[in-house]
Amino acid sequence: MSTAAFAAQCAVLGLRTVRTIDQLNAAYRPLILQWHPDRHHGQAGHAIALVRATAINEAYAFLSAALERQRTARASASPVAPRESRPASHDGFPDASVLEIFVKPSTVISVGYNGATADLFVKYIGHRIYRYMGVPPTAFEALLLASSTPEFVRVHIDRQYTYEVLKRPT
């Protein structure tokens, strides 16, 4: 991994450096909320928001993979067996118009929302993806601000909206 590439990706998120996933999430979440294309739908800045959100997501994916590699390298140098980790690769949602937003490490890897169709996508560890239909934008924004993504989905989404499973683990 190039130090320059790491620094460049940190800069996208407004960081000088990052050492933990918590630091990464703290920088990522407010930026993705600010630049999410659905917040700029129908506005002159929509195209800019889409480019900016894509760059933010790419920086997050790059840095989270780098942090995971560092954690794995430290764990393999230690005599204690490493814990099972989150997958480092993220393969997006079936709807290409949906921007994937990575969430705090939990059973949920990422979420996405299509404002035009009011579809909420939730990807779990193992890459099982659920599409919830008819979810208003206010519920999606509340989900992004929730302290526990899985708990919010369980209490406020699963019981309220029709869903389908789009992809099962392989």
Phi and psi in radians as a Rosetta constraint file:
Dihedral C 1 N 2 CA 2 C 2 CIRCULARHARMONIC -1.355 0.35
Dihedral N 2 CA 2 C 2 N 3 CIRCULARHARMONIC 2.342 0.35
Dihedral C 2 N 3 CA 3 C 3 CIRCULARHARMONIC -1.107 0.35
Dihedral N 3 CA 3 C 3 N 4 CIRCULARHARMONIC -0.651 0.35
Dihedral C 3 N 4 CA 4 C 4 CIRCULARHARMONIC -1.141 0.35
Dihedral N 4 CA 4 C 4 N 5 CIRCULARHARMONIC -0.722 0.35
Dihedral C 4 N 5 CA 5 C 5 CIRCULARHARMONIC -1.135 0.35
Dihedral N 5 CA 5 C 5 N 6 CIRCULARHARMONIC -0.726 0.35
Dihedral C 5 N 6 CA 6 C 6 CIRCULARHARMONIC -1.072 0.35
Dihedral N 6 CA 6 C 6 N 7 CIRCULARHARMONIC -0.828 0.35
Dihedral C 6 N 7 CA 7 C 7 CIRCULARHARMONIC -1.096 0.35
Dihedral N 7 CA 7 C 7 N 8 CIRCULARHARMONIC -0.689 0.35
Dihedral C 7 N 8 CA 8 C 8 CIRCULARHARMONIC -1.116 0.35
Dihedral N 8 CA 8 C 8 N 9 CIRCULARHARMONIC -0.729 0.35
Dihedral C 8 N 9 CA 9 C 9 CIRCULARHARMONIC -1.219 0.35
Dihedral N 9 CA 9 C 9 N 10 CIRCULARHARMONIC -0.631 0.35
Dihedral C 9 N 10 CA 10 C 10 CIRCULARHARMONIC -1.058 0.35
Dihedral N 10 CA 10 C 10 N 11 CIRCULARHARMONIC -0.751 0.35
Dihedral C 10 N 11 CA 11 C 11 CIRCULARHARMONIC -1.056 0.35
Dihedral N 11 CA 11 C 11 N 12 CIRCULARHARMONIC -0.633 0.35
Dihedral C 11 N 12 CA 12 C 12 CIRCULARHARMONIC -1.001 0.35
Dihedral N 12 CA 12 C 12 N 13 CIRCULARHARMONIC -0.612 0.35
Dihedral C 12 N 13 CA 13 C 13 CIRCULARHARMONIC -1.648 0.35
Dihedral N 13 CA 13 C 13 N 14 CIRCULARHARMONIC 0.121 0.35
Dihedral C 13 N 14 CA 14 C 14 CIRCULARHARMONIC 1.332 0.35
Dihedral N 14 CA 14 C 14 N 15 CIRCULARHARMONIC 0.423 0.35
Dihedral C 14 N 15 CA 15 C 15 CIRCULARHARMONIC -1.925 0.35
Dihedral N 15 CA 15 C 15 N 16 CIRCULARHARMONIC 2.648 0.35
Dihedral C 15 N 16 CA 16 C 16 CIRCULARHARMONIC -1.486 0.35
Dihedral N 16 CA 16 C 16 N 17 CIRCULARHARMONIC -0.670 0.35
Dihedral C 16 N 17 CA 17 C 17 CIRCULARHARMONIC -2.774 0.35
Dihedral N 17 CA 17 C 17 N 18 CIRCULARHARMONIC 2.986 0.35
Dihedral C 17 N 18 CA 18 C 18 CIRCULARHARMONIC -2.537 0.35
Dihedral N 18 CA 18 C 18 N 19 CIRCULARHARMONIC 2.357 0.35
Dihedral C 18 N 19 CA 19 C 19 CIRCULARHARMONIC -2.035 0.35
Dihedral N 19 CA 19 C 19 N 20 CIRCULARHARMONIC -0.354 0.35
Dihedral C 19 N 20 CA 20 C 20 CIRCULARHARMONIC -2.331 0.35
Dihedral N 20 CA 20 C 20 N 21 CIRCULARHARMONIC 2.770 0.35
Dihedral C 20 N 21 CA 21 C 21 CIRCULARHARMONIC -1.139 0.35
Dihedral N 21 CA 21 C 21 N 22 CIRCULARHARMONIC -0.547 0.35
Dihedral C 21 N 22 CA 22 C 22 CIRCULARHARMONIC -1.132 0.35
Dihedral N 22 CA 22 C 22 N 23 CIRCULARHARMONIC -0.738 0.35
Dihedral C 22 N 23 CA 23 C 23 CIRCULARHARMONIC -1.085 0.35
Dihedral N 23 CA 23 C 23 N 24 CIRCULARHARMONIC -0.737 0.35
Dihedral C 23 N 24 CA 24 C 24 CIRCULARHARMONIC -1.089 0.35
Dihedral N 24 CA 24 C 24 N 25 CIRCULARHARMONIC -0.825 0.35
Dihedral C 24 N 25 CA 25 C 25 CIRCULARHARMONIC -1.095 0.35
Dihedral N 25 CA 25 C 25 N 26 CIRCULARHARMONIC -0.680 0.35
Dihedral C 25 N 26 CA 26 C 26 CIRCULARHARMONIC -1.097 0.35
Dihedral N 26 CA 26 C 26 N 27 CIRCULARHARMONIC -0.603 0.35
Dihedral C 26 N 27 CA 27 C 27 CIRCULARHARMONIC -1.395 0.35
Dihedral N 27 CA 27 C 27 N 28 CIRCULARHARMONIC -0.684 0.35
Dihedral C 27 N 28 CA 28 C 28 CIRCULARHARMONIC -1.191 0.35
Dihedral N 28 CA 28 C 28 N 29 CIRCULARHARMONIC -0.871 0.35
Dihedral C 28 N 29 CA 29 C 29 CIRCULARHARMONIC -0.975 0.35
Dihedral N 29 CA 29 C 29 N 30 CIRCULARHARMONIC -0.902 0.35
Dihedral C 29 N 30 CA 30 C 30 CIRCULARHARMONIC -1.131 0.35
Dihedral N 30 CA 30 C 30 N 31 CIRCULARHARMONIC -0.618 0.35
Dihedral C 30 N 31 CA 31 C 31 CIRCULARHARMONIC -1.172 0.35
Dihedral N 31 CA 31 C 31 N 32 CIRCULARHARMONIC -0.765 0.35
Dihedral C 31 N 32 CA 32 C 32 CIRCULARHARMONIC -1.198 0.35
Dihedral N 32 CA 32 C 32 N 33 CIRCULARHARMONIC -0.583 0.35
Dihedral C 32 N 33 CA 33 C 33 CIRCULARHARMONIC -1.124 0.35
Dihedral N 33 CA 33 C 33 N 34 CIRCULARHARMONIC -0.733 0.35
Dihedral C 33 N 34 CA 34 C 34 CIRCULARHARMONIC -1.161 0.35
Dihedral N 34 CA 34 C 34 N 35 CIRCULARHARMONIC -0.712 0.35
Dihedral C 34 N 35 CA 35 C 35 CIRCULARHARMONIC -1.805 0.35
Dihedral N 35 CA 35 C 35 N 36 CIRCULARHARMONIC 0.085 0.35
Dihedral C 35 N 36 CA 36 C 36 CIRCULARHARMONIC -1.005 0.35
Dihedral N 36 CA 36 C 36 N 37 CIRCULARHARMONIC 2.250 0.35
Dihedral C 36 N 37 CA 37 C 37 CIRCULARHARMONIC -1.003 0.35
Dihedral N 37 CA 37 C 37 N 38 CIRCULARHARMONIC -0.526 0.35
Dihedral C 37 N 38 CA 38 C 38 CIRCULARHARMONIC -1.146 0.35
Dihedral N 38 CA 38 C 38 N 39 CIRCULARHARMONIC -0.416 0.35
Dihedral C 38 N 39 CA 39 C 39 CIRCULARHARMONIC -1.319 0.35
Dihedral N 39 CA 39 C 39 N 40 CIRCULARHARMONIC -0.274 0.35
Dihedral C 39 N 40 CA 40 C 40 CIRCULARHARMONIC -2.036 0.35
Dihedral N 40 CA 40 C 40 N 41 CIRCULARHARMONIC 0.245 0.35
Dihedral C 40 N 41 CA 41 C 41 CIRCULARHARMONIC -1.022 0.35
Dihedral N 41 CA 41 C 41 N 42 CIRCULARHARMONIC 2.288 0.35
Dihedral C 41 N 42 CA 42 C 42 CIRCULARHARMONIC 1.359 0.35
Dihedral N 42 CA 42 C 42 N 43 CIRCULARHARMONIC 0.069 0.35
Dihedral C 42 N 43 CA 43 C 43 CIRCULARHARMONIC -1.812 0.35
Dihedral N 43 CA 43 C 43 N 44 CIRCULARHARMONIC 2.811 0.35
Dihedral C 43 N 44 CA 44 C 44 CIRCULARHARMONIC -1.080 0.35
Dihedral N 44 CA 44 C 44 N 45 CIRCULARHARMONIC -0.505 0.35
Dihedral C 44 N 45 CA 45 C 45 CIRCULARHARMONIC -1.526 0.35
Dihedral N 45 CA 45 C 45 N 46 CIRCULARHARMONIC 0.166 0.35
Dihedral C 45 N 46 CA 46 C 46 CIRCULARHARMONIC -1.036 0.35
Dihedral N 46 CA 46 C 46 N 47 CIRCULARHARMONIC -0.783 0.35
Dihedral C 46 N 47 CA 47 C 47 CIRCULARHARMONIC -1.130 0.35
Dihedral N 47 CA 47 C 47 N 48 CIRCULARHARMONIC -0.680 0.35
Dihedral C 47 N 48 CA 48 C 48 CIRCULARHARMONIC -1.142 0.35
Dihedral N 48 CA 48 C 48 N 49 CIRCULARHARMONIC -0.746 0.35
Dihedral C 48 N 49 CA 49 C 49 CIRCULARHARMONIC -1.077 0.35
Dihedral N 49 CA 49 C 49 N 50 CIRCULARHARMONIC -0.700 0.35
Dihedral C 49 N 50 CA 50 C 50 CIRCULARHARMONIC -1.107 0.35
Dihedral N 50 CA 50 C 50 N 51 CIRCULARHARMONIC -0.774 0.35
Dihedral C 50 N 51 CA 51 C 51 CIRCULARHARMONIC -1.121 0.35
Dihedral N 51 CA 51 C 51 N 52 CIRCULARHARMONIC -0.786 0.35
Dihedral C 51 N 52 CA 52 C 52 CIRCULARHARMONIC -1.129 0.35
Dihedral N 52 CA 52 C 52 N 53 CIRCULARHARMONIC -0.783 0.35
Dihedral C 52 N 53 CA 53 C 53 CIRCULARHARMONIC -1.114 0.35
Dihedral N 53 CA 53 C 53 N 54 CIRCULARHARMONIC -0.669 0.35
Dihedral C 53 N 54 CA 54 C 54 CIRCULARHARMONIC -1.108 0.35
Dihedral N 54 CA 54 C 54 N 55 CIRCULARHARMONIC -0.761 0.35
Dihedral C 54 N 55 CA 55 C 55 CIRCULARHARMONIC -1.114 0.35
Dihedral N 55 CA 55 C 55 N 56 CIRCULARHARMONIC -0.696 0.35
Dihedral C 55 N 56 CA 56 C 56 CIRCULARHARMONIC -1.104 0.35
Dihedral N 56 CA 56 C 56 N 57 CIRCULARHARMONIC -0.783 0.35
Dihedral C 56 N 57 CA 57 C 57 CIRCULARHARMONIC -1.119 0.35
Dihedral N 57 CA 57 C 57 N 58 CIRCULARHARMONIC -0.722 0.35
Dihedral C 57 N 58 CA 58 C 58 CIRCULARHARMONIC -1.124 0.35
Dihedral N 58 CA 58 C 58 N 59 CIRCULARHARMONIC -0.708 0.35
Dihedral C 58 N 59 CA 59 C 59 CIRCULARHARMONIC -1.117 0.35
Dihedral N 59 CA 59 C 59 N 60 CIRCULARHARMONIC -0.742 0.35
Dihedral C 59 N 60 CA 60 C 60 CIRCULARHARMONIC -1.086 0.35
Dihedral N 60 CA 60 C 60 N 61 CIRCULARHARMONIC -0.815 0.35
Dihedral C 60 N 61 CA 61 C 61 CIRCULARHARMONIC -1.073 0.35
Dihedral N 61 CA 61 C 61 N 62 CIRCULARHARMONIC -0.774 0.35
Dihedral C 61 N 62 CA 62 C 62 CIRCULARHARMONIC -1.074 0.35
Dihedral N 62 CA 62 C 62 N 63 CIRCULARHARMONIC -0.872 0.35
Dihedral C 62 N 63 CA 63 C 63 CIRCULARHARMONIC -1.228 0.35
Dihedral N 63 CA 63 C 63 N 64 CIRCULARHARMONIC -0.663 0.35
Dihedral C 63 N 64 CA 64 C 64 CIRCULARHARMONIC -1.159 0.35
Dihedral N 64 CA 64 C 64 N 65 CIRCULARHARMONIC -0.650 0.35
Dihedral C 64 N 65 CA 65 C 65 CIRCULARHARMONIC -1.157 0.35
Dihedral N 65 CA 65 C 65 N 66 CIRCULARHARMONIC -0.708 0.35
Dihedral C 65 N 66 CA 66 C 66 CIRCULARHARMONIC -1.120 0.35
Dihedral N 66 CA 66 C 66 N 67 CIRCULARHARMONIC -0.750 0.35
Dihedral C 66 N 67 CA 67 C 67 CIRCULARHARMONIC -1.119 0.35
Dihedral N 67 CA 67 C 67 N 68 CIRCULARHARMONIC -0.670 0.35
Dihedral C 67 N 68 CA 68 C 68 CIRCULARHARMONIC -1.135 0.35
Dihedral N 68 CA 68 C 68 N 69 CIRCULARHARMONIC -0.732 0.35
Dihedral C 68 N 69 CA 69 C 69 CIRCULARHARMONIC -1.082 0.35
Dihedral N 69 CA 69 C 69 N 70 CIRCULARHARMONIC -0.725 0.35
Dihedral C 69 N 70 CA 70 C 70 CIRCULARHARMONIC -1.112 0.35
Dihedral N 70 CA 70 C 70 N 71 CIRCULARHARMONIC -0.746 0.35
Dihedral C 70 N 71 CA 71 C 71 CIRCULARHARMONIC -1.114 0.35
Dihedral N 71 CA 71 C 71 N 72 CIRCULARHARMONIC -0.753 0.35
Dihedral C 71 N 72 CA 72 C 72 CIRCULARHARMONIC -1.132 0.35
Dihedral N 72 CA 72 C 72 N 73 CIRCULARHARMONIC -0.710 0.35
Dihedral C 72 N 73 CA 73 C 73 CIRCULARHARMONIC -1.122 0.35
Dihedral N 73 CA 73 C 73 N 74 CIRCULARHARMONIC -0.739 0.35
Dihedral C 73 N 74 CA 74 C 74 CIRCULARHARMONIC -1.128 0.35
Dihedral N 74 CA 74 C 74 N 75 CIRCULARHARMONIC -0.730 0.35
Dihedral C 74 N 75 CA 75 C 75 CIRCULARHARMONIC -1.162 0.35
Dihedral N 75 CA 75 C 75 N 76 CIRCULARHARMONIC -0.664 0.35
Dihedral C 75 N 76 CA 76 C 76 CIRCULARHARMONIC -1.260 0.35
Dihedral N 76 CA 76 C 76 N 77 CIRCULARHARMONIC -0.406 0.35
Dihedral C 76 N 77 CA 77 C 77 CIRCULARHARMONIC -1.395 0.35
Dihedral N 77 CA 77 C 77 N 78 CIRCULARHARMONIC -0.281 0.35
Dihedral C 77 N 78 CA 78 C 78 CIRCULARHARMONIC -1.599 0.35
Dihedral N 78 CA 78 C 78 N 79 CIRCULARHARMONIC 2.626 0.35
Dihedral C 78 N 79 CA 79 C 79 CIRCULARHARMONIC -1.259 0.35
Dihedral N 79 CA 79 C 79 N 80 CIRCULARHARMONIC -0.208 0.35
Dihedral C 79 N 80 CA 80 C 80 CIRCULARHARMONIC -1.494 0.35
Dihedral N 80 CA 80 C 80 N 81 CIRCULARHARMONIC 2.404 0.35
Dihedral C 80 N 81 CA 81 C 81 CIRCULARHARMONIC -1.155 0.35
Dihedral N 81 CA 81 C 81 N 82 CIRCULARHARMONIC 2.401 0.35
Dihedral C 81 N 82 CA 82 C 82 CIRCULARHARMONIC -1.217 0.35
Dihedral N 82 CA 82 C 82 N 83 CIRCULARHARMONIC 2.598 0.35
Dihedral C 82 N 83 CA 83 C 83 CIRCULARHARMONIC -1.299 0.35
Dihedral N 83 CA 83 C 83 N 84 CIRCULARHARMONIC 2.775 0.35
Dihedral C 83 N 84 CA 84 C 84 CIRCULARHARMONIC -1.118 0.35
Dihedral N 84 CA 84 C 84 N 85 CIRCULARHARMONIC 2.416 0.35
Dihedral C 84 N 85 CA 85 C 85 CIRCULARHARMONIC -2.010 0.35
Dihedral N 85 CA 85 C 85 N 86 CIRCULARHARMONIC 2.910 0.35
Dihedral C 85 N 86 CA 86 C 86 CIRCULARHARMONIC -1.149 0.35
Dihedral N 86 CA 86 C 86 N 87 CIRCULARHARMONIC 2.561 0.35
Dihedral C 86 N 87 CA 87 C 87 CIRCULARHARMONIC -1.068 0.35
Dihedral N 87 CA 87 C 87 N 88 CIRCULARHARMONIC 2.443 0.35
Dihedral C 87 N 88 CA 88 C 88 CIRCULARHARMONIC -1.450 0.35
Dihedral N 88 CA 88 C 88 N 89 CIRCULARHARMONIC -0.375 0.35
Dihedral C 88 N 89 CA 89 C 89 CIRCULARHARMONIC -1.729 0.35
Dihedral N 89 CA 89 C 89 N 90 CIRCULARHARMONIC 2.463 0.35
Dihedral C 89 N 90 CA 90 C 90 CIRCULARHARMONIC -2.154 0.35
Dihedral N 90 CA 90 C 90 N 91 CIRCULARHARMONIC 2.210 0.35
Dihedral C 90 N 91 CA 91 C 91 CIRCULARHARMONIC -1.857 0.35
Dihedral N 91 CA 91 C 91 N 92 CIRCULARHARMONIC 0.315 0.35
Dihedral C 91 N 92 CA 92 C 92 CIRCULARHARMONIC 1.267 0.35
Dihedral N 92 CA 92 C 92 N 93 CIRCULARHARMONIC -3.008 0.35
Dihedral C 92 N 93 CA 93 C 93 CIRCULARHARMONIC -1.900 0.35
Dihedral N 93 CA 93 C 93 N 94 CIRCULARHARMONIC 2.748 0.35
Dihedral C 93 N 94 CA 94 C 94 CIRCULARHARMONIC -1.055 0.35
Dihedral N 94 CA 94 C 94 N 95 CIRCULARHARMONIC -0.521 0.35
Dihedral C 94 N 95 CA 95 C 95 CIRCULARHARMONIC -1.528 0.35
Dihedral N 95 CA 95 C 95 N 96 CIRCULARHARMONIC 1.869 0.35
Dihedral C 95 N 96 CA 96 C 96 CIRCULARHARMONIC -1.111 0.35
Dihedral N 96 CA 96 C 96 N 97 CIRCULARHARMONIC -0.316 0.35
Dihedral C 96 N 97 CA 97 C 97 CIRCULARHARMONIC -1.424 0.35
Dihedral N 97 CA 97 C 97 N 98 CIRCULARHARMONIC -0.106 0.35
Dihedral C 97 N 98 CA 98 C 98 CIRCULARHARMONIC -1.626 0.35
Dihedral N 98 CA 98 C 98 N 99 CIRCULARHARMONIC 2.193 0.35
Dihedral C 98 N 99 CA 99 C 99 CIRCULARHARMONIC -1.436 0.35
Dihedral N 99 CA 99 C 99 N 100 CIRCULARHARMONIC 2.190 0.35
Dihedral C 99 N 100 CA 100 C 100 CIRCULARHARMONIC -1.426 0.35
Dihedral N 100 CA 100 C 100 N 101 CIRCULARHARMONIC 2.199 0.35
Dihedral C 100 N 101 CA 101 C 101 CIRCULARHARMONIC -1.977 0.35
Dihedral N 101 CA 101 C 101 N 102 CIRCULARHARMONIC 2.077 0.35
Dihedral C 101 N 102 CA 102 C 102 CIRCULARHARMONIC -1.387 0.35
Dihedral N 102 CA 102 C 102 N 103 CIRCULARHARMONIC 2.451 0.35
Dihedral C 102 N 103 CA 103 C 103 CIRCULARHARMONIC -2.004 0.35
Dihedral N 103 CA 103 C 103 N 104 CIRCULARHARMONIC 3.007 0.35
Dihedral C 103 N 104 CA 104 C 104 CIRCULARHARMONIC -0.926 0.35
Dihedral N 104 CA 104 C 104 N 105 CIRCULARHARMONIC 2.517 0.35
Dihedral C 104 N 105 CA 105 C 105 CIRCULARHARMONIC -0.946 0.35
Dihedral N 105 CA 105 C 105 N 106 CIRCULARHARMONIC 2.155 0.35
Dihedral C 105 N 106 CA 106 C 106 CIRCULARHARMONIC -2.908 0.35
Dihedral N 106 CA 106 C 106 N 107 CIRCULARHARMONIC -2.778 0.35
Dihedral C 106 N 107 CA 107 C 107 CIRCULARHARMONIC -1.281 0.35
Dihedral N 107 CA 107 C 107 N 108 CIRCULARHARMONIC -0.301 0.35
Dihedral C 107 N 108 CA 108 C 108 CIRCULARHARMONIC -1.735 0.35
Dihedral N 108 CA 108 C 108 N 109 CIRCULARHARMONIC 2.210 0.35
Dihedral C 108 N 109 CA 109 C 109 CIRCULARHARMONIC -1.485 0.35
Dihedral N 109 CA 109 C 109 N 110 CIRCULARHARMONIC -0.832 0.35
Dihedral C 109 N 110 CA 110 C 110 CIRCULARHARMONIC -2.723 0.35
Dihedral N 110 CA 110 C 110 N 111 CIRCULARHARMONIC 2.887 0.35
Dihedral C 110 N 111 CA 111 C 111 CIRCULARHARMONIC -2.349 0.35
Dihedral N 111 CA 111 C 111 N 112 CIRCULARHARMONIC 2.804 0.35
Dihedral C 111 N 112 CA 112 C 112 CIRCULARHARMONIC -2.685 0.35
Dihedral N 112 CA 112 C 112 N 113 CIRCULARHARMONIC 2.770 0.35
Dihedral C 112 N 113 CA 113 C 113 CIRCULARHARMONIC -2.499 0.35
Dihedral N 113 CA 113 C 113 N 114 CIRCULARHARMONIC 2.363 0.35
Dihedral C 113 N 114 CA 114 C 114 CIRCULARHARMONIC -1.900 0.35
Dihedral N 114 CA 114 C 114 N 115 CIRCULARHARMONIC 1.832 0.35
Dihedral C 114 N 115 CA 115 C 115 CIRCULARHARMONIC -1.132 0.35
Dihedral N 115 CA 115 C 115 N 116 CIRCULARHARMONIC -0.500 0.35
Dihedral C 115 N 116 CA 116 C 116 CIRCULARHARMONIC -1.215 0.35
Dihedral N 116 CA 116 C 116 N 117 CIRCULARHARMONIC -0.619 0.35
Dihedral C 116 N 117 CA 117 C 117 CIRCULARHARMONIC -1.872 0.35
Dihedral N 117 CA 117 C 117 N 118 CIRCULARHARMONIC -0.113 0.35
Dihedral C 117 N 118 CA 118 C 118 CIRCULARHARMONIC 1.043 0.35
Dihedral N 118 CA 118 C 118 N 119 CIRCULARHARMONIC 0.662 0.35
Dihedral C 118 N 119 CA 119 C 119 CIRCULARHARMONIC -1.760 0.35
Dihedral N 119 CA 119 C 119 N 120 CIRCULARHARMONIC 2.270 0.35
Dihedral C 119 N 120 CA 120 C 120 CIRCULARHARMONIC -1.837 0.35
Dihedral N 120 CA 120 C 120 N 121 CIRCULARHARMONIC 2.285 0.35
Dihedral C 120 N 121 CA 121 C 121 CIRCULARHARMONIC -1.935 0.35
Dihedral N 121 CA 121 C 121 N 122 CIRCULARHARMONIC 2.341 0.35
Dihedral C 121 N 122 CA 122 C 122 CIRCULARHARMONIC -2.252 0.35
Dihedral N 122 CA 122 C 122 N 123 CIRCULARHARMONIC 2.143 0.35
Dihedral C 122 N 123 CA 123 C 123 CIRCULARHARMONIC -1.883 0.35
Dihedral N 123 CA 123 C 123 N 124 CIRCULARHARMONIC 2.190 0.35
Dihedral C 123 N 124 CA 124 C 124 CIRCULARHARMONIC -1.729 0.35
Dihedral N 124 CA 124 C 124 N 125 CIRCULARHARMONIC 2.842 0.35
Dihedral C 124 N 125 CA 125 C 125 CIRCULARHARMONIC -0.936 0.35
Dihedral N 125 CA 125 C 125 N 126 CIRCULARHARMONIC 2.442 0.35
Dihedral C 125 N 126 CA 126 C 126 CIRCULARHARMONIC 1.600 0.35
Dihedral N 126 CA 126 C 126 N 127 CIRCULARHARMONIC -0.039 0.35
Dihedral C 126 N 127 CA 127 C 127 CIRCULARHARMONIC 1.139 0.35
Dihedral N 127 CA 127 C 127 N 128 CIRCULARHARMONIC 0.472 0.35
Dihedral C 127 N 128 CA 128 C 128 CIRCULARHARMONIC -1.345 0.35
Dihedral N 128 CA 128 C 128 N 129 CIRCULARHARMONIC 2.192 0.35
Dihedral C 128 N 129 CA 129 C 129 CIRCULARHARMONIC -2.022 0.35
Dihedral N 129 CA 129 C 129 N 130 CIRCULARHARMONIC 2.287 0.35
Dihedral C 129 N 130 CA 130 C 130 CIRCULARHARMONIC -1.928 0.35
Dihedral N 130 CA 130 C 130 N 131 CIRCULARHARMONIC 2.443 0.35
Dihedral C 130 N 131 CA 131 C 131 CIRCULARHARMONIC -1.994 0.35
Dihedral N 131 CA 131 C 131 N 132 CIRCULARHARMONIC 2.056 0.35
Dihedral C 131 N 132 CA 132 C 132 CIRCULARHARMONIC -1.745 0.35
Dihedral N 132 CA 132 C 132 N 133 CIRCULARHARMONIC 2.296 0.35
Dihedral C 132 N 133 CA 133 C 133 CIRCULARHARMONIC -1.817 0.35
Dihedral N 133 CA 133 C 133 N 134 CIRCULARHARMONIC 2.506 0.35
Dihedral C 133 N 134 CA 134 C 134 CIRCULARHARMONIC 1.330 0.35
Dihedral N 134 CA 134 C 134 N 135 CIRCULARHARMONIC 0.466 0.35
Dihedral C 134 N 135 CA 135 C 135 CIRCULARHARMONIC -1.510 0.35
Dihedral N 135 CA 135 C 135 N 136 CIRCULARHARMONIC 2.136 0.35
Dihedral C 135 N 136 CA 136 C 136 CIRCULARHARMONIC -1.239 0.35
Dihedral N 136 CA 136 C 136 N 137 CIRCULARHARMONIC 2.712 0.35
Dihedral C 136 N 137 CA 137 C 137 CIRCULARHARMONIC -1.018 0.35
Dihedral N 137 CA 137 C 137 N 138 CIRCULARHARMONIC -0.545 0.35
Dihedral C 137 N 138 CA 138 C 138 CIRCULARHARMONIC -1.125 0.35
Dihedral N 138 CA 138 C 138 N 139 CIRCULARHARMONIC -0.618 0.35
Dihedral C 138 N 139 CA 139 C 139 CIRCULARHARMONIC -1.195 0.35
Dihedral N 139 CA 139 C 139 N 140 CIRCULARHARMONIC -0.666 0.35
Dihedral C 139 N 140 CA 140 C 140 CIRCULARHARMONIC -1.135 0.35
Dihedral N 140 CA 140 C 140 N 141 CIRCULARHARMONIC -0.775 0.35
Dihedral C 140 N 141 CA 141 C 141 CIRCULARHARMONIC -1.116 0.35
Dihedral N 141 CA 141 C 141 N 142 CIRCULARHARMONIC -0.681 0.35
Dihedral C 141 N 142 CA 142 C 142 CIRCULARHARMONIC -1.113 0.35
Dihedral N 142 CA 142 C 142 N 143 CIRCULARHARMONIC -0.668 0.35
Dihedral C 142 N 143 CA 143 C 143 CIRCULARHARMONIC -1.062 0.35
Dihedral N 143 CA 143 C 143 N 144 CIRCULARHARMONIC -0.765 0.35
Dihedral C 143 N 144 CA 144 C 144 CIRCULARHARMONIC -1.140 0.35
Dihedral N 144 CA 144 C 144 N 145 CIRCULARHARMONIC -0.479 0.35
Dihedral C 144 N 145 CA 145 C 145 CIRCULARHARMONIC -1.616 0.35
Dihedral N 145 CA 145 C 145 N 146 CIRCULARHARMONIC -0.148 0.35
Dihedral C 145 N 146 CA 146 C 146 CIRCULARHARMONIC -1.137 0.35
Dihedral N 146 CA 146 C 146 N 147 CIRCULARHARMONIC 2.556 0.35
Dihedral C 146 N 147 CA 147 C 147 CIRCULARHARMONIC -1.297 0.35
Dihedral N 147 CA 147 C 147 N 148 CIRCULARHARMONIC -0.460 0.35
Dihedral C 147 N 148 CA 148 C 148 CIRCULARHARMONIC -2.320 0.35
Dihedral N 148 CA 148 C 148 N 149 CIRCULARHARMONIC 1.873 0.35
Dihedral C 148 N 149 CA 149 C 149 CIRCULARHARMONIC -1.054 0.35
Dihedral N 149 CA 149 C 149 N 150 CIRCULARHARMONIC -0.873 0.35
Dihedral C 149 N 150 CA 150 C 150 CIRCULARHARMONIC -1.051 0.35
Dihedral N 150 CA 150 C 150 N 151 CIRCULARHARMONIC -0.681 0.35
Dihedral C 150 N 151 CA 151 C 151 CIRCULARHARMONIC -1.168 0.35
Dihedral N 151 CA 151 C 151 N 152 CIRCULARHARMONIC -0.737 0.35
Dihedral C 151 N 152 CA 152 C 152 CIRCULARHARMONIC -1.074 0.35
Dihedral N 152 CA 152 C 152 N 153 CIRCULARHARMONIC -0.798 0.35
Dihedral C 152 N 153 CA 153 C 153 CIRCULARHARMONIC -1.061 0.35
Dihedral N 153 CA 153 C 153 N 154 CIRCULARHARMONIC -0.789 0.35
Dihedral C 153 N 154 CA 154 C 154 CIRCULARHARMONIC -1.076 0.35
Dihedral N 154 CA 154 C 154 N 155 CIRCULARHARMONIC -0.783 0.35
Dihedral C 154 N 155 CA 155 C 155 CIRCULARHARMONIC -1.464 0.35
Dihedral N 155 CA 155 C 155 N 156 CIRCULARHARMONIC -0.722 0.35
Dihedral C 155 N 156 CA 156 C 156 CIRCULARHARMONIC -1.879 0.35
Dihedral N 156 CA 156 C 156 N 157 CIRCULARHARMONIC -0.261 0.35
Dihedral C 156 N 157 CA 157 C 157 CIRCULARHARMONIC -1.964 0.35
Dihedral N 157 CA 157 C 157 N 158 CIRCULARHARMONIC -0.954 0.35
Dihedral C 157 N 158 CA 158 C 158 CIRCULARHARMONIC -0.915 0.35
Dihedral N 158 CA 158 C 158 N 159 CIRCULARHARMONIC -0.728 0.35
Dihedral C 158 N 159 CA 159 C 159 CIRCULARHARMONIC -1.531 0.35
Dihedral N 159 CA 159 C 159 N 160 CIRCULARHARMONIC -0.139 0.35
Dihedral C 159 N 160 CA 160 C 160 CIRCULARHARMONIC -1.866 0.35
Dihedral N 160 CA 160 C 160 N 161 CIRCULARHARMONIC -0.479 0.35
Dihedral C 160 N 161 CA 161 C 161 CIRCULARHARMONIC -2.233 0.35
Dihedral N 161 CA 161 C 161 N 162 CIRCULARHARMONIC 2.587 0.35
Dihedral C 161 N 162 CA 162 C 162 CIRCULARHARMONIC -1.203 0.35
Dihedral N 162 CA 162 C 162 N 163 CIRCULARHARMONIC 2.483 0.35
Dihedral C 162 N 163 CA 163 C 163 CIRCULARHARMONIC -2.453 0.35
Dihedral N 163 CA 163 C 163 N 164 CIRCULARHARMONIC 2.885 0.35
Dihedral C 163 N 164 CA 164 C 164 CIRCULARHARMONIC -2.446 0.35
Dihedral N 164 CA 164 C 164 N 165 CIRCULARHARMONIC 2.607 0.35
Dihedral C 164 N 165 CA 165 C 165 CIRCULARHARMONIC -1.558 0.35
Dihedral N 165 CA 165 C 165 N 166 CIRCULARHARMONIC 2.168 0.35
Dihedral C 165 N 166 CA 166 C 166 CIRCULARHARMONIC -1.685 0.35
Dihedral N 166 CA 166 C 166 N 167 CIRCULARHARMONIC -0.532 0.35
Dihedral C 166 N 167 CA 167 C 167 CIRCULARHARMONIC -2.582 0.35
Dihedral N 167 CA 167 C 167 N 168 CIRCULARHARMONIC 2.286 0.35
Dihedral C 167 N 168 CA 168 C 168 CIRCULARHARMONIC -1.756 0.35
Dihedral N 168 CA 168 C 168 N 169 CIRCULARHARMONIC 2.705 0.35
Dihedral C 168 N 169 CA 169 C 169 CIRCULARHARMONIC -1.039 0.35
Dihedral N 169 CA 169 C 169 N 170 CIRCULARHARMONIC 2.549 0.35
